[in-house]
Amino acid sequence: MIAPVEVWVVEFINGEVSIYENLNGVLTNSAELLWHLSNLRNYVNLSPYMKETEINGITYKGIGFGSGYVGIPGDGSPPSRFVRISFLREFSDPVETEEEGVMLALHLLNTVDIPAGVSKREESSTEAFESTQWVTIKDNKNLKLYFRTYDCASLFVVDLNEAHYGTKHESIDVDKPFSAIDVL
């Protein structure tokens, strides 16, 4: 199993620096971390297991797998994304390898991806107010940074062990054309 790492958060709240150890390991852009952690108490009923209940002597079972987390927020707001990632990560099977960890992270992040155009500032606006422009995954053990962009679903990796710190400027061309593997 991949060993857990310490996660620290530095937030600037009302002009003051706040530093927290984030045992949850999840962070989103708004609101403050302590608010999100307190909000998780609203979802203590979530479970990875199918639910059933008995009413008037009749047993009702959930419809399909996933009924244990009925009520998990599904919208694109930061509080909903925080709850979704927190619980889905907790319910996920443990991973053993770097590759399994990266794949799990991608699957989790896919659940909070915001497509362009679905989160707008106001009704008359034609511009998307918010969308997921980048997805990043940090491998703190192996010092690798994985990322993908909105326009390219392929995964890029920067091996920080191979970086030329302070010796030369390097840039990465991320403007890649769409590609798919033809299986026929």
MODA-V348292 format. One record per residue. N is the residue number from 1. PHI is phi in degrees with one decimal (* if undefined). OMEGA is omega in radians with two decimals (999 if undefined). Layout:
# MODA-V348292
n & phi & omega
N & PHI & OMEGA
N & PHI & OMEGA
This chain:
# MODA-V348292
n & phi & omega
1 & * & 3.12
2 & -72.2 & -3.11
3 & -68.8 & 3.09
4 & -68.3 & 3.10
5 & -116.8 & 3.06
6 & -74.2 & 3.12
7 & -125.2 & 3.14
8 & -116.3 & -3.14
9 & -122.9 & 3.04
10 & -113.2 & 3.13
11 & -123.8 & 3.05
12 & -106.8 & -3.06
13 & -120.6 & -3.12
14 & 51.6 & 3.10
15 & 78.5 & -3.14
16 & -109.5 & 3.09
17 & -85.8 & 3.07
18 & -120.1 & -3.14
19 & -121.9 & -3.10
20 & -131.1 & 2.88
21 & -82.8 & -3.08
22 & -103.0 & -3.12
23 & -64.4 & 3.10
24 & -69.3 & 3.12
25 & 79.9 & -3.12
26 & -115.5 & 3.11
27 & -148.7 & 3.02
28 & -136.7 & -2.95
29 & -76.9 & -3.07
30 & -150.2 & 0.08
31 & -89.8 & 3.14
32 & -64.2 & -3.10
33 & -55.5 & -3.09
34 & -62.1 & 3.07
35 & -63.8 & -3.14
36 & -61.0 & -3.13
37 & -63.2 & 3.09
38 & -66.6 & -3.14
39 & -62.6 & 3.12
40 & -58.5 & 3.12
41 & -62.9 & 3.11
42 & -74.1 & -3.03
43 & -127.0 & -3.09
44 & -66.0 & 3.13
45 & -79.7 & -3.09
46 & -69.0 & -3.07
47 & -152.8 & 3.07
48 & -81.0 & -3.03
49 & -100.2 & 3.08
50 & -61.0 & -3.11
51 & -102.5 & 2.97
52 & -148.0 & 3.11
53 & -147.1 & 3.12
54 & -115.7 & 3.11
55 & -130.1 & -3.14
56 & 51.0 & 3.07
57 & 80.6 & 3.13
58 & -107.6 & 3.12
59 & -90.2 & 3.10
60 & -111.1 & 3.11
61 & -104.0 & 3.09
62 & -60.1 & 3.13
63 & -85.6 & 3.07
64 & 78.1 & 3.08
65 & -63.7 & -3.14
66 & 96.3 & -3.12
67 & -68.5 & 3.11
68 & -71.2 & 3.08
69 & -116.4 & 2.93
70 & -62.9 & -3.10
71 & 105.4 & 3.08
72 & -68.0 & -3.07
73 & -63.3 & -3.09
74 & -118.6 & -3.11
75 & -81.1 & -3.05
76 & -93.7 & -3.12
77 & -70.6 & 3.12
78 & -55.1 & 3.12
79 & -61.1 & 3.14
80 & -68.0 & 3.12
81 & -63.8 & 3.13
82 & -62.2 & 3.13
83 & -62.7 & -3.08
84 & -60.4 & -3.14
85 & -64.0 & -3.11
86 & -57.7 & -3.07
87 & -76.3 & 3.14
88 & -63.1 & 3.09
89 & -65.0 & 3.13
90 & -62.7 & -3.10
91 & -79.6 & -3.06
92 & -67.3 & 3.06
93 & -62.4 & 3.08
94 & -62.8 & 3.12
95 & -110.0 & -3.10
96 & -109.8 & -3.00
97 & -120.7 & 3.08
98 & -57.7 & -3.11
99 & -63.4 & 3.10
100 & -63.2 & 3.12
101 & -64.6 & 3.12
102 & -65.1 & -3.14
103 & -64.7 & 3.09
104 & -61.8 & 3.13
105 & -59.1 & 3.11
106 & -62.2 & 3.13
107 & -62.1 & 3.12
108 & -64.3 & -3.12
109 & -67.0 & 3.06
110 & -59.8 & -3.10
111 & -74.2 & -3.13
112 & -122.0 & 3.12
113 & -67.5 & -3.13
114 & -111.5 & 3.10
115 & -67.7 & 3.11
116 & -59.9 & 3.06
117 & 97.2 & -3.07
118 & -96.0 & -3.13
119 & -131.3 & -3.03
120 & -112.2 & -3.12
121 & -67.8 & -3.11
122 & -147.9 & -3.01
123 & -60.7 & -3.09
124 & -81.0 & -3.10
125 & -77.0 & 3.06
126 & -100.4 & 3.12
127 & -90.1 & 3.04
128 & -69.9 & 3.13
129 & -79.2 & -3.10
130 & -144.2 & 3.01
131 & -153.2 & 3.11
132 & -81.9 & -3.11
133 & -88.0 & -3.11
134 & -138.0 & 2.92
135 & -122.7 & 3.13
136 & -124.3 & 3.09
137 & -131.7 & -3.14
138 & -104.8 & 3.02
139 & -103.3 & -3.06
140 & -70.8 & -3.14
141 & -74.6 & -3.09
142 & -94.7 & 3.12
143 & 55.0 & 3.08
144 & -124.2 & 3.08
145 & -118.3 & 3.10
146 & -100.5 & 3.06
147 & -156.9 & 2.97
148 & -142.9 & -3.11
149 & -110.6 & 3.13
150 & -59.1 & -3.05
151 & -90.6 & -3.13
152 & -140.9 & -3.10
153 & -77.2 & 3.09
154 & -65.5 & -3.11
155 & -91.1 & 3.04
156 & -97.7 & 3.06
157 & -137.5 & 3.02
158 & -115.0 & 3.09
159 & -86.4 & -3.07
160 & -68.5 & 3.04
161 & -69.2 & -3.11
162 & -100.0 & -3.09
163 & -67.8 & -3.13
164 & -100.9 & -3.06
165 & -64.7 & 3.04
166 & 73.0 & -3.10
167 & -100.9 & 3.10
168 & -159.3 & 3.11
169 & -84.5 & 3.10
170 & -123.9 & 3.04
171 & -128.6 & -3.09
172 & -119.6 & 3.08
173 & -79.7 & 3.14
174 & -105.2 & 3.12
175 & -85.8 & -3.08
176 & -102.6 & 3.10
177 & -72.1 & 3.06
178 & -59.5 & 3.07
179 & -143.1 & 3.08
180 & -147.6 & -3.14
181 & -86.1 & 3.09
182 & -78.6 & -3.06
183 & -98.6 & 3.11
184 & -107.6 & 999
